[in-house]
């Protein structure tokens, strides 16, 4: 016959403390101690009813329950304070008004008393702030926030503070860069991030290569003086779509482009024909590209001769020699391509055509042009030339 195990009074008291103080379930506490759950439950009931005498120096069950409740409350408040600190972020370093605004915005998530304590502001001050009407500065900030959101959407989420400032000015909202930056951060607005893209140049050929006439001196004095050209790729679910383009270094405008399923001399020739058709450059224009086989082909060289252009080519493996068009590829990929997934080549072509002709050439502000758009910059040049 199995004998019944007898547990000392001290052991029973400590077991009850474990179950009550640490907030464990009876099942978990019994498992840890290696005793039956029913036995522990009987001990807890007996302790609460005063049936067991506490061990020397042990606290009463009432005291343990009170201590347990206090610890639970402190733990909950500590977690709330941690969540407030994580959520508040940079507001901790802002002024009192900004902290009040944060508390107001998040009052449904965090108790006001906890948020005020973490952000080191008084509850009385917060409630006084709530009762006051917004100041003129605060009203201006709210109007400016609306304008920033509108400009952010209009510019396809591509503008940083420097280009956003003149855009807002044209909308009738004059503001300093620091103020715009502060409000953007408050609203969580960021421009699209850059990503890398691979080169498509194939210079492993025996075709003749032109001299590097430019030598990285990109300082033309008028439109149609220097054009730079290159090819890049656009991924689609149907396969690659290749884009050849020519950029006017003076105005930053894409003067000609063409798209196709293969990187051929015919592709770059189409881009050149379109550029000549729309802009009618005078003789002597410098046409600069890399050493790709498409640009070194005799057929393409004959076109440059026909249009009375001077051919210039980058040094082997030196992308800086063709920096203007490389910069455009980076902008195109960063602002458009890397944020889209094209199902078909036709979809990619329509998207890129709209970006170049509508946005890049006629809406996008360029820091190199004093934050003007290429079409407007060119128009002002020709108007000034006529007036001179």
C-alpha positions in Angstrom: 0.0 0.0 0.0 1.4 3.4 -1.1 2.1 5.7 1.9 0.7 9.2 1.9 3.5 11.8 1.7 3.5 14.4 4.4 4.8 17.9 3.6 6.1 20.2 6.3 4.1 23.3 7.2 7.0 25.5 6.0 7.0 23.8 2.6 3.3 24.3 2.3 3.5 28.0 3.2 6.3 28.5 0.6 4.3 26.7 -2.1 1.3 28.9 -1.4 3.5 32.0 -1.7 4.9 30.8 -5.0 1.4 30.4 -6.4 0.1 33.7 -5.1 3.1 36.1 -5.3 4.3 35.1 -8.8 0.8 35.0 -10.3 1.3 31.5 -11.5 -1.7 29.2 -12.2 -2.2 26.4 -9.8 -1.4 23.9 -12.6 1.9 25.7 -13.4 2.9 26.1 -9.8 2.1 22.4 -9.1 4.1 21.3 -12.1 7.2 23.3 -10.9 7.0 21.8 -7.4 6.2 18.3 -8.6 3.1 17.9 -6.5 -0.5 17.2 -7.4 -2.6 20.2 -8.5 -5.4 19.3 -6.1 -3.0 19.2 -3.1 -1.7 22.7 -3.9 -5.3 23.9 -4.4 -6.2 22.6 -0.9 -3.2 24.4 0.6 -4.2 27.7 -1.0 -7.8 27.4 0.2 -6.7 26.5 3.7 -4.2 29.4 3.8 -6.9 31.9 2.7 -9.2 30.6 5.4 -6.5 30.7 8.0 -6.3 26.9 8.3 -2.5 26.8 8.1 -0.2 28.7 10.4 2.4 30.6 8.4 6.0 29.8 8.7 8.2 32.0 11.0 8.7 35.3 9.2 6.2 34.6 6.5 3.6 37.2 5.5 -0.1 36.5 5.6 -2.1 35.6 2.5 -3.8 39.0 2.6 -0.4 40.7 2.6 0.8 38.5 -0.3 -2.2 39.3 -2.4 -1.8 43.0 -1.8 1.8 42.8 -2.7 1.0 40.8 -5.8 -1.6 43.3 -6.9 0.9 46.2 -6.4 3.6 44.4 -8.4 1.1 43.7 -11.2 0.1 47.4 -11.4 3.8 48.6 -11.4 4.6 46.1 -14.2 1.6 47.3 -16.3 2.6 50.9 -15.8 6.2 50.1 -16.7 5.1 48.5 -19.9 2.9 51.5 -20.8 5.8 53.8 -20.2 8.0 51.7 -22.4 5.4 51.8 -25.2 5.0 55.6 -24.9 8.8 56.1 -25.2 9.0 53.8 -28.2 6.0 55.5 -29.9 6.8 59.1 -29.0 10.3 59.0 -30.7 11.6 62.4 -31.6 8.8 64.2 -29.7 10.8 63.6 -26.5 13.2 66.2 -27.8 10.5 68.7 -29.0 8.9 71.6 -27.3 6.0 71.3 -24.8 3.4 72.2 -27.3 4.5 69.3 -29.6 4.3 66.9 -26.6 0.8 68.1 -25.8 -0.2 67.5 -29.4 1.3 64.0 -29.3 -0.6 63.2 -26.1 -3.8 64.5 -27.6 -3.3 62.4 -30.8 -2.6 59.2 -28.8 -4.9 59.6 -25.8 -7.0 56.6 -27.0 -3.9 54.4 -26.8 -2.2 55.6 -23.6 -3.6 57.0 -20.3 -3.0 60.8 -20.1 -1.4 60.4 -16.7 1.2 58.0 -18.0 1.9 60.0 -21.2 2.3 63.2 -19.2 4.7 61.5 -16.8 6.9 60.0 -19.6 7.0 63.2 -21.6 7.7 65.3 -18.5 4.7 67.7 -18.8 2.0 68.4 -16.3 -1.5 67.2 -16.6 -2.9 70.6 -15.7 -0.8 72.2 -18.5 -2.1 69.6 -20.9 -5.7 70.2 -20.1 -5.2 74.0 -20.2 -3.7 73.5 -23.7 -6.7 71.5 -24.8 -9.0 74.3 -23.8 -7.1 77.0 -25.6 -7.8 77.9 -29.3 -5.0 77.0 -31.7 -2.4 79.8 -32.0 -1.9 81.5 -35.4 1.4 79.6 -35.8 -0.3 76.3 -35.1 -3.0 77.1 -37.7 -0.4 78.0 -40.2 1.4 74.7 -39.5 -1.8 72.8 -40.1 -2.4 74.6 -43.4 1.2 74.0 -44.4 0.8 70.3 -43.6 -2.1 70.0 -46.0 -0.1 71.8 -48.7 2.9 69.4 -48.0 0.7 66.4 -48.4 -0.7 67.7 -51.7 2.7 68.6 -53.1 4.1 65.2 -52.0 1.4 63.5 -54.0 1.7 65.8 -56.9 5.5 65.2 -57.2 5.0 61.4 -57.0 6.6 61.2 -53.5 10.0 62.0 -55.0 10.9 65.4 -53.6 13.1 66.1 -50.6 13.0 69.3 -48.7 15.1 71.3 -51.1 12.9 70.7 -54.1 9.7 70.7 -52.1 10.3 74.3 -50.9 10.0 76.0 -54.3 7.1 73.7 -55.2 5.2 74.9 -52.1 6.1 78.5 -53.0 4.4 78.2 -56.3 1.3 77.0 -54.4 1.4 80.1 -52.3 3.0 78.6 -49.2 6.4 80.3 -48.3 8.2 78.4 -45.6 11.8 77.7 -44.5 13.4 74.4 -45.1 13.7 73.6 -41.4 10.0 74.2 -40.9 9.1 72.0 -43.9 11.5 69.3 -42.7 10.0 69.4 -39.2 6.4 69.1 -40.4 7.3 66.3 -42.9 8.9 64.3 -40.0 5.8 64.8 -37.9 3.6 63.4 -40.7 6.1 60.6 -41.4 6.6 61.7 -45.0 9.7 60.5 -46.9 10.7 60.6 -50.5 11.3 57.3 -52.3 14.6 55.6 -51.6 17.4 54.8 -54.0 18.3 51.4 -55.3 21.1 50.0 -57.4 20.8 49.0 -61.0 23.1 47.2 -63.3 24.9 48.5 -66.3 24.1 47.3 -69.9 27.1 48.5 -71.8 28.9 46.0 -73.9 32.3 47.4 -74.8 34.0 44.1 -75.7 34.1 44.7 -79.4 36.6 45.7 -82.1 34.6 48.6 -83.5 36.2 52.1 -83.8 35.9 54.2 -80.7 35.6 58.1 -80.7 37.8 60.4 -78.7 36.5 61.6 -75.3 35.9 65.2 -76.3 34.0 66.2 -73.2 36.5 65.0 -70.6 33.8 65.3 -67.8 33.4 69.0 -68.5 29.6 69.3 -68.5 29.3 73.1 -69.0 27.4 73.9 -72.1 26.1 77.4 -72.6 23.0 76.8 -74.6 20.5 74.1 -75.5 21.4 71.5 -78.2 25.2 72.0 -77.6 25.9 68.7 -75.8 23.7 65.6 -75.7 24.6 62.4 -73.8 23.1 59.0 -74.6 22.9 55.5 -73.1 20.8 52.4 -72.8 19.1 50.9 -69.7 16.8 48.0 -69.1 13.3 47.8 -67.6 12.1 44.4 -66.1 8.6 43.1 -66.9 6.8 39.8 -66.5 7.2 39.3 -70.3 10.9 40.0 -70.2 13.3 43.0 -70.5 12.2 46.2 -72.2 15.2 48.3 -73.2 15.3 52.1 -73.2 17.7 54.3 -75.2 17.7 58.0 -74.4 19.5 61.2 -75.2 19.7 64.0 -72.6 20.5 67.7 -73.2 23.2 68.6 -70.7 22.2 72.3 -70.7 18.5 71.9 -69.9 18.5 68.4 -68.4 15.7 67.6 -70.8 15.3 64.1 -72.4 15.3 65.2 -76.0 14.8 61.7 -77.6 14.1 58.2 -76.5 13.0 54.8 -77.9 12.1 51.4 -76.4 12.4 47.9 -77.7 12.9 44.3 -76.8 16.5 44.2 -77.8 19.6 46.4 -77.4 20.3 47.1 -81.1 21.7 49.9 -83.2 18.2 50.4 -84.6 17.0 51.2 -81.1 19.5 53.9 -80.4 19.0 55.2 -84.0 15.3 55.7 -83.3 16.1 57.8 -80.2 18.5 59.9 -82.2 16.0 60.5 -85.1 13.3 61.6 -82.6 15.7 64.0 -80.9 16.7 65.6 -84.2 13.1 65.7 -85.4 11.9 67.6 -82.3 14.8 69.9 -81.6 16.6 70.5 -84.9 20.1 71.0 -83.4 22.6 73.2 -85.3 25.8 71.7 -86.8 28.5 71.0 -84.3 26.5 69.4 -81.5 28.7 67.1 -79.3 27.1 63.7 -79.1 28.6 61.8 -76.1 27.9 58.1 -75.2 29.8 55.2 -73.7 31.6 52.6 -75.9 28.6 50.3 -76.4 28.7 48.4 -79.7 25.4 50.1 -80.7 27.0 53.5 -80.7 30.2 52.4 -82.3 28.4 50.8 -85.3 29.1 52.2 -88.7 25.4 52.8 -89.3 25.1 55.0 -86.3 28.3 56.8 -87.1 27.0 57.6 -90.5 23.9 59.2 -88.9 26.0 61.4 -86.7 27.9 62.5 -89.8 24.6 63.1 -91.7 23.4 65.3 -88.8 26.8 67.1 -88.6 27.4 66.0 -85.0 30.7 65.4 -83.3 31.0 62.0 -81.7 32.5 61.7 -78.2 32.9 58.5 -76.1 33.7 57.7 -72.5 36.8 56.0 -71.4 36.4 52.2 -70.9 34.6 51.4 -67.6 34.3 55.0 -66.5 30.7 55.8 -65.8 31.6 59.3 -64.6 32.4 60.4 -68.2 28.8 60.0 -69.0 27.4 61.3 -65.7 24.4 63.3 -67.0 22.6 60.4 -68.5 23.7 58.0 -65.7 22.1 60.5 -63.3 18.8 60.2 -65.3 18.9 56.5 -65.1 19.2 56.7 -61.3 16.3 59.1 -61.1 14.1 57.0 -63.4 14.8 53.8 -61.4 14.5 55.5 -58.0 11.3 57.4 -58.7 9.4 55.0 -61.0 10.7 51.6 -62.0 11.8 50.2 -58.7 8.3 51.0 -57.3 6.4 49.2 -60.0 5.9 45.7 -61.3 5.0 45.7 -65.0 3.0 42.8 -66.3 3.7 43.5 -69.9 6.2 45.4 -72.0 3.4 47.6 -73.3 2.5 48.6 -69.7 6.1 49.5 -69.0 6.5 51.6 -72.2 3.3 53.6 -71.4 4.4 54.3 -67.9 7.9 55.4 -68.9 6.6 57.5 -71.8 4.3 59.3 -69.4 7.1 59.8 -66.8 9.5 61.3 -69.3 7.2 63.5 -71.4 4.8 64.7 -68.6 6.6 64.6 -65.4 10.4 64.6 -65.9 10.5 67.2 -68.8 7.6 69.4 -67.8 7.0 69.1 -64.0 10.0 67.8 -62.1 12.2 70.5 -60.6 16.0 70.1 -61.0 18.4 71.5 -58.5 21.0 72.1 -61.3 18.5 74.4 -62.9 17.8 76.4 -59.8 14.8 74.2 -59.1 13.1 74.9 -62.4 11.7 72.3 -64.8 13.6 71.6 -68.0 10.9 72.8 -70.4 10.5 76.2 -68.5 14.3 76.6 -68.3 14.7 76.1 -72.0 11.8 78.5 -72.8 13.3 81.2 -70.6 16.7 80.8 -72.4 15.2 81.3 -75.8 13.0 84.2 -74.7 16.1 85.9 -73.3 18.0 85.2 -76.4 15.3 86.8 -78.6 15.1 89.8 -76.4 18.9 90.4 -76.4 
